[in-house]
Amino acid sequence: MRLLPVQLCQPGMRLAKKIYSEEGLVLLGADVELTQKLIKRLDECGIHFVYIHDPRTADLVVPDLISEETRRRALTEIRTNFRNLMDRPNRKSGMTYPYIGKAFRQVMGMVIDDLTGQKDAMVMLMNMGIVDNYLYHHSLNVAVYSTVLGIANGYSRDELMTLGLGAVLHDIGKTQISANILKKEARLSREEYEEMKRHAERGFNLLKDEPNIPLLAAHCAYQHHERLDGSGYPRGIKGDQIHEYAKWIGIVDSYDAMTTTRIYRDPMLPHEAVESLYAGSGTLYEQRLLQLFRDKLAIYPLGISVKLQSGERGVVVDIHSSCPHRPVVRVLSDESGEALRAPYEVDLSKQLTAMIVGVNESEKRPMAGAASS
């Protein structure tokens, strides 16, 4: 399989991975043949990349960070509980729903089990093949990415549970923000932006008295938009005043927002997003945490098309956990874009003069029917 922008897909290609609804249900299964109508529909739904079958990369299997069962259970709980809160706007402090804590502890237990069962788990894009709803999938993505980083940082299971609960619930305060603001396509007015910023404090108020939710998890919701230099919100705290868990969540929250389709812009690719994050190293984000994030990030996702400085084009087929920014590339076409009869692989961790200079650039491709077999 390989990862292609929807705009480069052709009728006759076949999906190699499923397309999910906001509830985690399968809308389009693997092996579905793409038509011009389906390609247009995917683009309209905000899906910019899909995995397709390609005989030249038939041996490439892109693993999921969490199981389909875990994904479906997590999205169901997020959707159900968040919608319940949306139906109860301006909930008063002290009103608790014990089932929220219990349900999300079970979900995070499943996520932790899935991730601790993988050797060298890395932060890999989870938002491919997702149709709406940004808030639900974003909450799950941030929880999974934060847990990957917590494992890499050596946290105990109890610590991972608290971090994960804070991550999956970090945006719960948005359930108390008007949908007109959340879904507005135009730039927010000053008043609307100030209202949006209140989601952090409202999330804290929703969680701080909740049974089975650690107070520290509530503070993650409160602090995930705070920044080292005090330029964040809602309180403008800085440095060590911000808990480390909230610092992790702040990094992955920003990363997932940048790499996910939004109403007002297309998604960035991982290498573009990490460059943007590094622009705030030492000022917005703690340098040590950002470095570990980069070391655990699949900067060039498995299956993505890349161009080398030689002009040759290929697909990333393997990632070194110790050196993720220097992957193994299977070269499929020469510098003129002509398909090679005998593709070969270049290990960038060994061939240090070889460099990736482009991502997802178009190439001369075999017939659509052949590429989708």
N, C-alpha and C positions, 0 to 999 in steps of 0.2 A: 504494500500500500504506500501511498504518498499523500502529502498534504498540499492541496491546491486552492488558490483563491477561487471563489465561485465565478468570478469574471473570466477565468481562464478555462472553466469547465466546458465540455462539449457534449451535445446529445450523444448517447451511446455509451458514455462512461458509466461505471457502476460504483455505487457507494461502498466503501470498505468498513465504515463504522455507522452506527445508528444515529438518527436525529431524534432528540428528546423534546418533549413538551415541558412547560413550566412545572408540572407535577412529577417530572421524571419518567413519564410514560413514553413509549416508543411511537414516534409519528411516522418515520421512515426507517425501515430495517436495512441492515447490511445486504448488499447485492442488488438493491433496487437500481434499475437502470434510469439514468437521468434523461429527461426530455427537456426541450427548450422551455416548456411551461413550468416544469419543476425547478429548473435553474433560476428562472425569473422569480418564482415563489420563494425560494430560499433567500435570494437577495432581498426581497421585500420584507422577509421576516428578520432581517438583520444578521443573517448567517453569512459571513464573509469568507470562511474557509471550510472545506470538507475533506475528508479522507476518501480517496478513490483507489480502486484496484489498478495496478500497472504491472504487467508481466516482468518488467525490468527490476521491480522492487517487490516481487511476489513473496520473498522470504522475510520481508520486514513486517514485524508485528509491533504495533505501538500499544504498550500496556496502559491500563487505566490505573490511576492512583488508588481509587477505591472501587469496590465491587458495585455492580449494578444494583444489587439489593440494598447496599448501604446508601447509595445515591438516591434511590427511590424513597427509602424510609426517611432519610434526612430532609429531602425536599417536601415530602408530605407533611412532616412535623413543622417545618419552617412556614410553609404556606398556610397550614391550618391555624397555627398559633398566631402568626402575624395578622392574618385576616380577622381572627377573633378580636385582636387588639384594635384593628382599624375600625371595627364595628362598635368599639367602646372608646371613642375619642376622649381625651382629657381625663383619663382614669385617675382617680384621686390616690395620693400616696397612702399606703397602708392597705389598699385593696390587693389581695394576693390570690394567685391561682396556682396552688401547689403542683398541679399536673405539668406546668411549664418546665419547672426544674427537673422533675422526674423524666419527662419525655426527652429533654435535651441531653440529660446525662446518659440515657440509653443510646441516643444517636452518637454522642461523642465517644462512648465506649466502642461502638462499632467502627468509627473512623480511626481511633487509636489502634484497635486490633488490626485493621487492614494495613495501616502504615508501618506498625512495628513488625509486621510479618514480612516486610520487604527489605532486602539488603540494599543499602545505599539509595533509599528513596529520595527523589529529587522533586523540585518544584517544576512541574510541567503543565502546560496550558490545559485547563479543564473546560474552557468555554467554547470549544469547537462543537458544532452540531447542537446548539441549544436555541430553542425558540422561546424568547421572552421567559420569564419575567426577571428583569435585572436584579431587583432587590433579593429575591429568593436564591438565585444562583450565586450572586455575589457573596451572600452570607455563608453559603456552603464552601465556596472557593477559598474565602479568607480563613475559614476554620481549618480546612485541609492544609493550605500552605503554611499557616502558623504552626500546625502540629508537626509538619515535616521539619520546620526550623527548630521547634522545641526539642524534637528527638535529636537533631544534629547538635544542639546546644547542651545535651545531656540531662534534660529535665526528667524527673521521676514521673510515674504514671499519674500520681495525684496532681503534680504540677501541670502535666499535659492536660488533665481534665479541666483545671481552672483556666488555663490559657485557652483551651478549645471552646469552653463555654463563653468566655469573654469575646472570642473571635466570632463564633456563630451568632451571637446576640449583639455584636457591636453596633449594628445599625437598627436595632429594634425601635429606637426612638423615632425613626422615620414613619412608623405606623401612626404617629400622632401629628404628622405633617400633612397638609392638604395635598390630595392627588394632583390638583391643578398646578402646584409648585413642583412636585416630584416629577411630573411628566411634561413640564413645559419645554417646548422645543426652542424658544427664543431665550436670549440672555435674561437671567433673573434681575428684577429691579433691586435696588438697595434694600427695600423693606422685605422683599421675598427672600433675598439672600440671608438677611438677619434671621428670618423665620426658619429657613433651612438649617442654619447653624444651631438652632435650639434642639435639634434631634439628639445631640450628645448628652445634654443635661436631662432631657426627657427620657432617654434610654436609661440613664442612671436611676432616675426616680422610679421607673417601671421595675427595675431589677433589685434595688437595694434591700427591699424587704421580702423578696421572693424566697420561699422555702426551697432548699436544695440548690440555690444559686449562691456561690460564695460572694461575699461583698467585694472581693478583689475583681471578680468577673464584671460586677456592676461598674467598678472604677475603670475597667477597660473600655466600656461603652462611653464613659465620661471623658476619657483622656486620649482616645485614638486619633483625635485631630490636633492634639497639642504637639509642639515642635521644640527641639532642643533650644533654639534661640529665643523662645518665648513668643514667636510670631503666630502660634496656633490659637485654637479656641476650644472650649468656651472661656477658660480662665486665664490663658496666657502664661501658664506655668512653664518652667524650663528645666533643662538638665535632669538632675537626679530627683526632681520633684515628680517626674513622670515615671511610672512604674515600667520596668523592663518589658512586661507582657504587652502593655499599651504601645511601647515603642515597636515591638515586633508587628503588632496588628496595624500600626500606622504605616509601616513599610509595605506590607502585603495588601492592605486596603488600597493604597495608592497604586501599587503595581497592577492589581486586578482591575481597577477602574480604568487604567491606561490601556490594558490589553483586551478590554471588552467593548463591544459595540455599544455606543451610547446614542441617545436620541439626537444629540447635536454634533457627533463626529464618528469617524471610523476608528477601529481599534489600531493601536500600535502593535508591532511585533516585539517579542521579548527583548531583543538586543537594543531596540529603540527605547523601550521603557526603562531598562536598567541604566542607560546613559542619562536619561532624565532624572532618575533617582540619584545618581552619583553627583549630579549638579548641586544637590543639597547635602552632600556628605559633610558632616561636621557642623553644619548649621541647622538643617531641618532634621536630619537623621543621624543617629550615632554610627560612627565609622565602623566600629567592630561588628555591629549587627548587620550593617549594609554589606560588609565584606563576606560574612558567613552566608547571607542571602545570595550574593552573587556566586559564591562557591557551590551552592546547592541548587542553582537555577539552570535549567536547560535553556541556555540562551538561544540556541538554534534547535527548535523542536525536531524530534524524529519525524522524518518524512518530508521536511520542508525543502523546497528547491533553493539552491544557492548557486552563485556565480563565483568562480575563483579568479584571482588576478591574471591568470593565464588566458582568460576568456572562456575557458571550459565551464560547462554547467553540469550540475548533478543534484543528488538528493542526500540529505543527512541520514545515515543508516545506523550509526552507533554513537553513543555519547560516553566519554570517560568521566566517571564520577569525580575523579581527582583533577580533571582539567576540562570542564564542560564547554568552555569557549573554544576548544580545539577538537571538534568532532571528527568522525570518520565520514568521508563523502564518497558516494559512488558516482563517478563521472559518467554521464550518459550522452553528452554531446561535446563536440570539439569547439574550438574558438569561433568557428563560423556558424555554429548552431546546428550543424548536421549531426544526426543521431549516430552514435558509435555502434558498430556491429558487435563489438566485444567490450562492454562497460568494464571499468576497473575501479578500484578503491584507493583513496588517498587518505592516510591517517595524518591529520594536521598536527597531532601531538608529537609526531616523529619527523614530519617534513615541515620544519619551521619556516621555510621560505614560502610555503603555500599559504595564501590568505583568502578569506572570504571577503568579497568586495560588493556583493549584491545579493538580494533575497527576493525570490518570487518574480524574477524577470522572465518574460516570455521566451519561448524557445520553439524551434521547429520540431513538431511532434509527429509521431507515427499516426496512422489513421486512427480515428476515434474508436472504431471497433476493436482494433488490435490492442489499444491502450486499456481497454476495459475488460479484457478477457481474463 
